[in-house]
Amino acid sequence: MQERAAYFLSCGMELGDAQMLKGRERALAQLRLERAIERERLKGVRQHWSYDLNRHIALKQALDLIKGAPEPNSHDGLMRHSRRK
C-alpha cells in the first residue's frame, strides 16, 4: 500500500492507472519513477534530512510492479489451455 502513496506523491498518477498504460506512455511513467528513485537515493548518499528509507523502498516496489505487470491486451506468448473434463 505504501508504494501506491509514494508513486502518487512522486509522479502524480495512481499506480493502478500506471499499470494500465501501454507503449510510450508506460515507458515515460517508468522513467519518471526511476528518476524519483535516483533522487531519493542521492538524498540517502548525502545523508539529507528529508531522506526516507520507507519512501525509497516503496518507490522501488512500485517500479517493480509496473515493470512486472503485463501491458493490457498483451499475450506474452502464453497459450491458454482449455479445462480438462
Secondary structure, DSSP 8 states (H G I E B T S, - for coil): -HHHHHHHHHHSS-HHHHHT--HHHHHHHHHHHHHHHHHHHHHHHTT-TT--HHHHHHHHHHHHHHHHS--TT--TT--------
